[in-house]
Amino acid sequence: MSSNRKTTLLGLFCIALFAISISASGQVRIDLPPRSEPPRSEPPPRQDRFRVPEPNLPGTPEEISWWQSLRETGNAVLSSRGDKKTSKKFLELLHDGQNKAYAPPVADRKPVVLSKALPRYSEEGRRRQISGEITMNVELLPDGSIGVVKLMNSLGAGLDEKAVEAARQTVFLPAVKDRKFVSFWLYVVMRFNVY
């Protein structure tokens, strides 16, 4: 190797070492003062979106009273995981409000599912040890009942019927649009697992 080339390589090496030492010693720690802006309001806890909401629109005293009763009973259904007596009382309150033409005193919102039933195995499905999922679109009607159930796939062996039967036991607060209960299509997956 020629001496000029050695000198050039040595020079580049020295420059690289110098650059590294400068960048390493050039680091500075900066401590920022705490934020002086007011704290942001926290969004409601995730579970509150799955409860019957408080009234947030004006209504008659009768509507507000009805909604408070419906809310308390609906949230009791949620807490009890679908207790039959509480679920029946919730549906009676829902029908009572509709018979009296009460307008829900809440803004537009999706339905609130309060209780879902797990599908039971059919004897044939258990015997054949079938595992899998059944997906369906379920129509939630304004009166709190289940309308059309459309199966998107099938497992057979009586499991499809068991999935539809479980879907029909869903207890929910119907969707609200323009202060009226409306129909809503809900995508549902029922799982069957053999252990």
Kinemage of the C-alpha trace (Angstrom):
@kinemage 1
@onewidth
@group {chain A} dominant
@subgroup {mainchain}
@vectorlist {calphas} color= white
{ca met a 1} P 0.000 0.000 0.000
{ca ser a 2} L 1.354 3.427 -0.840
{ca ser a 3} L 2.143 5.886 1.915
{ca asn a 4} L -0.336 8.463 0.515
{ca arg a 5} L -3.110 5.920 0.695
{ca lys a 6} L -2.095 4.959 4.296
{ca thr a 7} L -2.066 8.626 5.273
{ca thr a 8} L -5.512 9.151 3.735
{ca leu a 9} L -6.956 6.121 5.533
{ca leu a 10} L -5.360 7.180 8.827
{ca gly a 11} L -6.774 10.680 8.355
{ca leu a 12} L -10.293 9.335 7.690
{ca phe a 13} L -10.021 7.103 10.763
{ca cys a 14} L -9.006 10.066 12.947
{ca ile a 15} L -11.836 12.208 11.585
{ca ala a 16} L -14.323 9.384 12.303
{ca leu a 17} L -13.031 9.025 15.879
{ca phe a 18} L -13.241 12.761 16.405
{ca ala a 19} L -16.828 12.844 15.071
{ca ile a 20} L -17.840 10.014 17.376
{ca ser a 21} L -16.287 11.664 20.411
{ca ile a 22} L -17.982 14.991 19.600
{ca ser a 23} L -21.403 13.393 19.135
{ca ala a 24} L -21.010 11.364 22.300
{ca ser a 25} L -19.960 14.340 24.371
{ca gly a 26} L -22.509 16.607 22.700
{ca gln a 27} L -25.517 14.940 24.339
{ca val a 28} L -27.446 17.259 26.628
{ca arg a 29} L -30.214 16.413 29.072
{ca ile a 30} L -33.184 18.741 28.986
{ca asp a 31} L -35.721 18.642 31.801
{ca leu a 32} L -39.065 20.054 30.766
{ca pro a 33} L -41.392 21.647 33.296
{ca pro a 34} L -44.651 19.802 33.979
{ca arg a 35} L -47.532 20.539 31.628
{ca ser a 36} L -49.349 23.677 32.611
{ca glu a 37} L -52.486 22.988 30.555
{ca pro a 38} L -55.509 21.561 32.348
{ca pro a 39} L -55.814 17.767 32.293
{ca arg a 40} L -58.003 16.305 29.592
{ca ser a 41} L -61.259 14.814 30.702
{ca glu a 42} L -61.101 11.053 30.664
{ca pro a 43} L -63.486 9.172 28.377
{ca pro a 44} L -66.127 7.181 30.202
{ca pro a 45} L -64.960 3.735 31.239
{ca arg a 46} L -65.452 1.123 28.536
{ca gln a 47} L -68.041 -0.731 30.581
{ca asp a 48} L -70.303 2.385 30.772
{ca arg a 49} L -70.887 2.160 27.024
{ca phe a 50} L -72.439 -1.234 27.637
{ca arg a 51} L -74.942 -0.033 30.235
{ca val a 52} L -78.292 1.691 29.869
{ca pro a 53} L -77.380 5.401 29.761
{ca glu a 54} L -78.673 8.193 31.924
{ca pro a 55} L -81.167 10.538 30.238
{ca asn a 56} L -79.260 13.184 28.278
{ca leu a 57} L -82.135 14.873 26.437
{ca pro a 58} L -85.163 16.677 27.844
{ca gly a 59} L -88.362 14.765 28.302
{ca thr a 60} L -91.616 14.867 30.213
{ca pro a 61} L -91.435 13.974 33.916
{ca glu a 62} L -93.215 10.692 33.086
{ca glu a 63} L -90.652 9.852 30.368
{ca ile a 64} L -87.724 10.624 32.671
{ca ser a 65} L -89.234 8.540 35.492
{ca trp a 66} L -89.923 5.644 33.082
{ca trp a 67} L -86.389 5.845 31.684
{ca gln a 68} L -84.846 5.841 35.175
{ca ser a 69} L -86.813 2.689 36.044
{ca leu a 70} L -85.849 1.115 32.712
{ca arg a 71} L -82.203 2.072 33.307
{ca glu a 72} L -82.076 0.637 36.835
{ca thr a 73} L -83.744 -2.599 35.756
{ca gly a 74} L -81.615 -2.921 32.599
{ca asn a 75} L -78.412 -2.447 34.552
{ca ala a 76} L -79.698 -5.032 37.073
{ca val a 77} L -80.151 -7.481 34.149
{ca leu a 78} L -76.545 -6.788 33.186
{ca ser a 79} L -75.285 -7.318 36.750
{ca ser a 80} L -77.325 -10.491 37.258
{ca arg a 81} L -76.217 -11.893 33.879
{ca gly a 82} L -79.751 -12.318 32.622
{ca asp a 83} L -81.772 -13.310 35.677
{ca lys a 84} L -85.166 -14.350 34.235
{ca lys a 85} L -87.282 -12.354 36.698
{ca thr a 86} L -85.249 -9.158 36.189
{ca ser a 87} L -85.188 -9.650 32.395
{ca lys a 88} L -88.974 -10.067 32.357
{ca lys a 89} L -89.425 -6.856 34.380
{ca phe a 90} L -87.093 -5.001 31.954
{ca leu a 91} L -89.131 -6.129 28.923
{ca glu a 92} L -92.385 -5.169 30.671
{ca leu a 93} L -91.031 -1.650 31.325
{ca leu a 94} L -89.877 -1.386 27.716
{ca his a 95} L -93.331 -2.388 26.411
{ca asp a 96} L -95.071 -0.113 28.910
{ca gly a 97} L -93.098 2.889 27.632
{ca gln a 98} L -93.914 2.025 24.031
{ca asn a 99} L -97.618 1.556 24.810
{ca lys a 100} L -97.636 5.026 26.397
{ca ala a 101} L -95.688 6.473 23.405
{ca tyr a 102} L -92.788 7.635 25.594
{ca ala a 103} L -89.785 8.957 23.695
{ca pro a 104} L -86.419 7.718 24.994
{ca pro a 105} L -84.695 10.785 26.511
{ca val a 106} L -81.284 9.860 25.043
{ca ala a 107} L -79.320 10.783 21.933
{ca asp a 108} L -79.013 8.383 18.988
{ca arg a 109} L -77.169 5.235 19.988
{ca lys a 110} L -76.598 1.590 19.128
{ca pro a 111} L -78.392 -1.126 21.090
{ca val a 112} L -77.069 -2.186 24.485
{ca val a 113} L -76.845 -5.953 24.894
{ca leu a 114} L -77.610 -6.700 28.534
{ca ser a 115} L -77.578 -10.489 28.495
{ca lys a 116} L -76.544 -13.183 26.014
{ca ala a 117} L -77.178 -16.902 26.337
{ca leu a 118} L -74.455 -19.410 25.553
{ca pro a 119} L -75.435 -22.018 22.978
{ca arg a 120} L -75.914 -25.575 24.227
{ca tyr a 121} L -74.541 -28.581 22.407
{ca ser a 122} L -76.931 -30.867 20.571
{ca glu a 123} L -76.614 -34.566 21.386
{ca glu a 124} L -75.394 -35.313 17.862
{ca gly a 125} L -72.880 -32.444 17.931
{ca arg a 126} L -71.460 -33.660 21.248
{ca arg a 127} L -71.343 -37.284 20.065
{ca arg a 128} L -69.509 -36.271 16.866
{ca gln a 129} L -67.304 -33.846 18.881
{ca ile a 130} L -67.911 -30.963 16.473
{ca ser a 131} L -66.108 -27.729 17.317
{ca gly a 132} L -66.403 -24.454 15.442
{ca glu a 133} L -68.181 -21.144 15.072
{ca ile a 134} L -71.531 -20.168 13.684
{ca thr a 135} L -71.836 -16.569 12.521
{ca met a 136} L -75.181 -14.911 12.037
{ca asn a 137} L -76.895 -11.587 11.575
{ca val a 138} L -79.558 -11.036 14.205
{ca glu a 139} L -82.316 -8.437 13.864
{ca leu a 140} L -82.929 -6.604 17.144
{ca leu a 141} L -86.456 -5.191 17.007
{ca pro a 142} L -87.683 -1.950 18.654
{ca asp a 143} L -89.903 -3.869 21.104
{ca gly a 144} L -86.949 -5.767 22.599
{ca ser a 145} L -87.592 -9.002 20.724
{ca ile a 146} L -85.488 -10.831 18.141
{ca gly a 147} L -86.663 -10.731 14.537
{ca val a 148} L -84.959 -12.509 11.646
{ca val a 149} L -81.828 -14.566 12.319
{ca lys a 150} L -79.695 -15.134 9.205
{ca leu a 151} L -77.066 -17.858 9.434
{ca met a 152} L -73.849 -16.987 7.593
{ca asn a 153} L -72.420 -20.516 7.894
{ca ser a 154} L -73.454 -23.897 9.254
{ca leu a 155} L -71.963 -26.612 11.463
{ca gly a 156} L -74.919 -28.989 11.114
{ca ala a 157} L -75.666 -31.762 13.622
{ca gly a 158} L -78.364 -29.591 15.275
{ca leu a 159} L -75.840 -26.932 16.326
{ca asp a 160} L -77.297 -24.312 13.967
{ca glu a 161} L -80.654 -24.593 15.716
{ca lys a 162} L -78.998 -24.372 19.142
{ca ala a 163} L -77.159 -21.191 18.061
{ca val a 164} L -80.397 -19.574 16.833
{ca glu a 165} L -82.145 -20.610 20.059
{ca ala a 166} L -79.399 -18.937 22.126
{ca ala a 167} L -79.521 -15.778 19.964
{ca arg a 168} L -83.290 -15.506 20.561
{ca gln a 169} L -82.671 -15.313 24.323
{ca thr a 170} L -80.684 -12.064 24.027
{ca val a 171} L -81.939 -9.253 26.289
{ca phe a 172} L -81.127 -5.762 24.998
{ca leu a 173} L -82.055 -2.103 25.001
{ca pro a 174} L -83.032 -1.346 21.381
{ca ala a 175} L -81.124 1.150 19.244
{ca val a 176} L -82.345 4.764 19.420
{ca lys a 177} L -82.712 7.095 16.428
{ca asp a 178} L -84.444 10.467 16.613
{ca arg a 179} L -85.805 9.607 20.090
{ca lys a 180} L -87.453 6.400 18.851
{ca phe a 181} L -86.478 2.764 19.279
{ca val a 182} L -85.486 1.300 15.906
{ca ser a 183} L -84.441 -2.051 14.438
{ca phe a 184} L -80.749 -2.883 14.280
{ca trp a 185} L -78.811 -5.754 12.688
{ca leu a 186} L -76.208 -7.267 15.000
{ca tyr a 187} L -73.370 -9.551 13.867
{ca val a 188} L -73.132 -12.473 16.316
{ca val a 189} L -70.647 -15.335 16.614
{ca met a 190} L -71.565 -18.480 18.583
{ca arg a 191} L -68.702 -20.810 19.472
{ca phe a 192} L -68.876 -24.539 20.112
{ca asn a 193} L -65.812 -26.143 21.704
{ca val a 194} L -65.452 -29.743 22.789
{ca tyr a 195} L -63.100 -30.122 25.756
